[in-house]
């Protein structure tokens, strides 16, 4: 059946129109998605949902603490190799509400991120009442410093350690070590030297972290330039820190470690400033994948993160260094002889973990990572793992240090983790996957319909042309036959 000529032209018009609309949607769809990402990523109080999410991130974060229980304290004092047993995790729910939020005219915003920790028994292996044998950090740290004292002062120091029942290793509960314990020596020193000790009341690894903030951050809102959103402008009013010995090492790079700029590429690195490590850190792209149904880029720590200056010259500014794989943070921790590393000295010089019985570094358990949604720069799955180590040695003339070897003794390692889940995941999935997918389907359907109609129109056009040719050919044949008949008749 041949369509009338006017219907063929109508179909041709409709096909071209649908094709044009489909192509326009392909182009416009990208712009629409990009505009929606920009709108929901920049820090703008007029955008209620995005601003609320930034101000109090709804993703549940957990802090899992693993302790290294000392199994042979007396043997260590006699110069033998330490043996440790990992205990835990002891897990705490971590809340990070922002306060003192102040917007500035130069498209930056200042805030303080407060931290609150609550013990979660159902996620833990053990209880806060568990007793562990651990190094007496205050006494051993003081003992190393006392090595520089005169002989008379050393005698007085040793007498004081004995008077206040100080030992190199002691048994404390998890709660004591985490949140602080009373001690005769601490009480005495606070009375004698009120401003000597850096902590307020009790001494504990996390005593000064609970219900406190990580400093005053000033970051870009991204309102003027979305590529700068979340980038640090200042920390505690400083454009750079002064803990280290080179311009590069003191730089404030990247974000505050919560969110990153959108539209990420595989060539991008993940930079952020860590107040706990007192420096900027940089993660590198490892692979692409999917996290919780969403496309993601996985970023991991390079082997050079805590490498010493000999192995990786740009890290020379973080020295004086020890073996590669540990960072001396004493300059930003009131001269406490604390070193940061990956758990179990993963990615460090093997001499470090070979010096301690009970350490088993491996990528699966001890490598940190961040899975990022590359379109929005929002983390989908985070696991930041770090270890605190105490520098120990036999201090000449100081009884409490005994004959112990010079070493880095691991104290704890922690895994600060969180992943997108619940209603926020549903909302995010809807906006970032479902709506773009529906939009793409509509685009393809319109394009397919346009192509189908044009194909049908073309087929009918070909049929029409073939029929016309056939008619023309038939007419010519009839005309030729008539002429032949007339010629014969004549």
N, C-alpha and C positions, 0 to 999 in steps of 0.2 A: 504493500500500500504506500503510495507516494503522498507525502504531506504537501499541502498548498504552499506556494512560494512565500506568502506572508508569514506563515507559521515557521518556516525554516529560518527566516530572518529574525523572528521573535526568539526562537531557540538560540540562535547565534548570539543575540544580544544578552539573553539570560545567562548563557554559559560564560561569556566574557565578563559579565557583571560579577558572577559568583567567583570566578577566578581572581578578579581584581580585589574583591572583598577578602578572599582567603589570603592573598599575598599581603594585603594591608594589615590583616590581623596578625600574620606572622611577624611583621615588623613592629606593629603596635604592641603585640603581646609582650615582647621583650622589654619594651619601654615601660609598660604597665607594671610588670613584675619588678623591674629595677626601681621604679618610683616607689612601689610598696615596700621594698626592702629598705630603701633610704629613709622612708617615713617611719618605719618601725625599728630602725637601728639607732638613729641619732638620738641624743639625750635632749628631749624637748618636753617641758612640763605640759604643753598644750596637747600632747599626744598621751592621753591618760594611761592606756594599756602599756605601751612601751616604757614610759617613764616609771610606772609602778613596778614593772619587772626589773628594771635597772636598779631602782632604789632598794628593793628587798628581793633579791633573786630567789624565785620560788623553787629552785632545784635543791633537794636535800643533800647536804654535805655531811660526810662522816670522817672523823679522825681516828684511825686505827693505830694504836701504839703497841710496839713489840719491844719487850725488855730483854737484855742479855744478863741472865742470872749467872753469877760467878760460882763455879763449882769447886775451885781449889784456891781460895784466898790465901791460905798460909803458904802454899807452894809458890804462889806468885811472889810473895815477899822474900822467898828464898831464891829467887832468880829463875824459877821454872816457867815453862810455857803456860799461859792462861788457857783455861777451858771454860767455855760458856755454853749455856743452853737457852735457846730462844723461848720466851714465854709470851703468851698472848694470842691473838690481839685483845687489847682492852679498848673498846670502841666507844666513841663519844659523838653524839649528834652536835653538829656545829652550825650555829646561826651567825649570819653576817649582815645585820641591818646597817644601813648607812644613816649617819646623822650629820648635823651641822652643814647641810647642803646649801651652798651659796653659788649663784650664777654670776658670772662677770661679763663685762661688755665686750671682751675680746674672744667671745665664743668658747670660754672655758668654764668649768664648774669645779668647786672645791668641796671636799667631803671627808669624813672620817668613817672608816669601816670598822665597826665594833665586832668583837668575837665573843661568843658565849658557847660553853661546852656543857653537855649533859650526858652522863653515863648511860649507855644502852646495854643492859645485861644480856638481852636476847641475842645480840650480835657478837657478844664477847665470849672468849674462852678463858674463864676465870672471873674473879671479882676484885674490886678495889681493896678488899681486906687481905688479899694474897700477900705473903711476905716473901721478899726477894733479897738475895745478897748482892750488893752493888758497891762500887767504889765510893768512898767518902769524898765527894768532889771538892768541898770547901777545904777540908784538912789537907788533902793531897795537893791541891792547887796552891794553898798557902805554903806547904812544905817546899815546893819547887821554887817559889819566890824567896823563901827564907835561906836558900842556898847562898844568896848574895850577902847575907848578914855577916857581921863580925863574929868571932868565936864566942864572945860573951853573949851576944844576942841569940846565937843558936842554942846555947845552953838554956837561956830563958824561954825560948820558943819550945824546946823539947819538954821543959818542965810544965809549960802551960798546956801542951797537948795531953800530958799525963794527968794533970790536975782536972781537966775537963773531959776525961775519959774518951779522948779521940783515938780512933783506930783507922787504919787504911781502908778497911772494908767493914760495912755494917749491914744489919738486917733491918729493912724498912718495908712498910706496906706500900702498895701501888698508890694509894691515896696520898700517903706522906710524900713520896717522891714527886708525884704529879703536882699536888696543890700546896705543899709546904709542911714543914715539921718544926717543932720547937727544939732548941738545942742550947745547952749551957754555954757553949763557946759563943754562939751567936748572940745570946742575951748579954754576955759579958762585953763583947766587942761593941755592941750597940750602945751600951751605957758609957763605955770608955771613949769610943770614937763614933758619935752619932751619924756622921756622914761618910763613914768608911765603906760600908757595905752598899752595893748598888740596889738591892731589893728592899722592899718596904717593911714587911713584917717577917713572915716565915720564909724559909728557903725551900723552893720546889722548882722543878724544871718548867712547869707551866703556871706557876703561882702568879706571875705578873702578866699573863696573857689572857686569862679569863676575865671577861667584862672590861676589857681594855681595847684600845684601837691600835691599828698598825701604822699610824701616822696620818698627817694631813696630805691627802692626794689632791693635786690639781690636774685635771685632764681635759682634753678637747671634747666639745659636745658634738662636733661633726655638722653643726647647722650651716656653717660657711663652706666646709669642705668635708664630704663624707669619708674621704680617704684618711682623714686625721682623727676620726672619731675614736675615743677611748685612749688615744696616745697621751702619754704623760707629759705634762708641761712643767710640773714641779712636785717635789716631795718635801714636806715640812718647810716649804718656802724656798727650797734649794733647787737650782737647775742641775746640780750634780752633787754626788756625795764626796766625802773627803776621807774615806776609810782606806783607800788604796794608794798605790805609788805611780800611777800613770793616768793621763787624761782619759784614755780609752776605757780603762777599768772603772773609773769613777762616773762614767756617763749613765744617765737615766734613759734607757732604751725601751721602746715598745709601750705596752699598756700596763695596767695594774694587775694583770693576770686573771681577769674575770671574763672580759669580752675583747674581741679584736675587730678591725675594720672589715667590711664585707668585700665581696667579689675577689676572693683569694685565688691565687694561681699556684701550681705545683712548685714554681721556682721561689715562692715566698717562704721566709722563715718565720717562726713564731717567737717574738721577742716580748719579754715582760720583766718588770722590776720586782724582785722579791725582798721585802723587808727582813724576812727570816734569814736569808743568805747575805743580806746587806749589799746586794749587787744585782745587775741585770743579767738575765739568763736568756739563752737562745736555743730553741728547739728546731730540728730540721725535719723536712718532709720524709716520710718513710714509704707510705703506700696509700692508695685510694680504696674505699670500700663503702659499706653501708652500716650505719649505727641506728638501731631502733627504727628501721624502715626509711632512713634518710641518708642521702649521699654524704660521705665524710672523707676528710683527709686526716691520716694519722701522723702526728708529730712526736718525735722522740728526742732524747738527749744525745748529742754527739759524744763520741768517746773523749773529745777534747774539753768537755765542759769543765771538769775539775783537774785537767792535766796541769802539771807544773810547767814553769817557764822553759825548762830544758826540752821537754817533749813538744810543747806548743808555745813558741815565743810570745804571741800576743798576751798570754797569761802571766808574763813576767811581772806585771804590775801588782799581781795578787801575792807575790812572794814577800817575805822569806817563805820558801816552800819546803815540804818534805817530799816523800815519795809521790809519784804522779797518781792522781785520783782523789786527792783530799784538798779541801780549802780551809786555810787557817782564818777563822773569823774572830780571833781574839781582839783585833783592833776595833771591832764594833760590838764586842760583848764584854766590856769592862776588863779587858786583858785576861779573861778566863781562858785557859788553855783548851779551847774547844775547836774541833775540826769537823767540817761537814763533808759528807761523801754520799755515794749511792749505798743502799743497804748491802750489808755483807761485803763491802768494798768491791761491789760490781763495777767493772770497767776501770779498776784501779790496778796499780802495780801488784802482781801476785804476792810479793814479799809481805804485803800488809795482811792479807787474809791467811797466808800460810803461817803467820806468827801467832795465830789464835786458833785453838782447837774449837770446832763447832760452827765454823762459818762455811757456807756453801753458796757462793754467788752464782746466780743464773738469771737469764733474761726474763723468763716467765714470771718469777716471783719478785724480782727486784728492779726491773726497768720501769722508768716513769713514762707516761704518754698522755697526750691530749688528742681526742678526736674532735675535729672542727667541722661544722657545716660551712663549706667554702663560700656559698652564696651570701650568707648573712654574717659569718664570722662568729657565730654563737657556738660555744662548746657543747657537745652532745654527751661526751663521756670523758671524765678526767681522773687521773691517778698520779698524784705527785708524791714521789717516794724519796725521802732523804734520811740520812743517818747522822747522829751526833756521836762524836768520838772524843775521849779525854786523853790528852797527852800525859804520859807518866814516865818517870825515870827515878833512879836512885839518887837522891840529892845528898851530896857530900855533907856529912855532919848532922843530917836530919833523920832522927830515929824512925819516924813514922813511915818513911819511904822504903825502909829495909834494903834488900839487895835486888829489888825488882829490875827487870830489863827496861831499857828505853823502848817505848812502844806507843801505839795509838790503840787504846782499849775501847771497843764499841760500848756505848751506854744504852741507847735506844735507837730504833728506826721507826718512822711513821709513814703512813699512807693516807694522804688527804684526798678523798675521792668523792665524786658526785656524778650523777647522770640525769639527763632530762627524762622526766617520767610524769605520769598522771595527766591531769587536765591541761597543763602547759604543753605536754607532748602532743596531745590531741589537737590543740589549737595551732601549734606550730606545724604539725603535719598537714592540717587542713590548708593553711595559708601557703606553705612552701612546697607541698606535693600535690594535694588533691586539686586545688584551684588551677595551678599551672597545667596539670594533666588534663583537666576538663577543657581548659582554654586551647590546649594543643589538639585535643580530639575535635573540638568545634572547627578549628582551623583546617585540619585534615579532611573533615567531612565536607566542608564548604568547597575546598580545593578539589576533592574527589567528585563532588556533584558538578562543579564547573567543568572539569575535564570530561566527565561522562556525557554531559549535555553537548559539549563541543564535539565529542567523538560521534554521538548520534547525529548531530547536525552535519558533520563531515560525511558520514556514511550516506545520509539522505542526499547530500549534495552530489556525491559520486554516482549514486543511483540515478539521480535526475539527469546528470550529464550523460551517462551511458544510455539512458532512454532516449535522450535528444539525438545522440549520435546514431542510435539504431533507427529512429524515425527518419533522420536525414538520409541515412544509407538506403533505407527501404524506398524512400521517395525517389532517390536517384535511380535505383534499380527499376522501379515502375516506369519512370520516364524513359529510361533506355529501352525497355521492352516495347513501349508504345512507338518509339521512333523506329525500331527495327521492323515492327509490323507495318507501319506506313510505307517504309522503304520497299518491303516485299510486295505489298499491294500495288505499288506503283510499277 
